[in-house]
Amino acid sequence: MTKAENRAAAKAWHDERQRQRAEEAQAEAISAALVALDRFRRYLMQSRLGHTQPLIDAIDDYAGQITGDRTALHAKPSSIGPAKRGPPA
């Protein structure tokens, strides 16, 4: 490998690493934003301030823009035991 090829390979590797770091930083920023939005959304839902639904809808819309899923901050169903099905046939 010549010096020029080595420089080109090193530059390509550096550029790729910078791109990966930028993607990781963006993912961390989105995660931090979702945590803050979730905290604020829960506060609005549990408070007795009144007329908070427009704010909650705006938070859901923004979460939908940054994640692609408007329900990203909604509570997910959970169960301790097995799924309850209808009576056995």
KALIN-V960492 format. One record per run of one state. SS is the DSSP state (alpha for helix, beta for strand, coil for the rest). FROM is the first residue (numbers start at 1). TO is the last residue. If there is no record, write none. Layout:
BEGIN
SS/FROM/TO + SS/FROM/TO
END
This chain:
BEGIN
coil/1/2 + alpha/3/46 + coil/47/52 + alpha/53/67 + coil/68/89
END
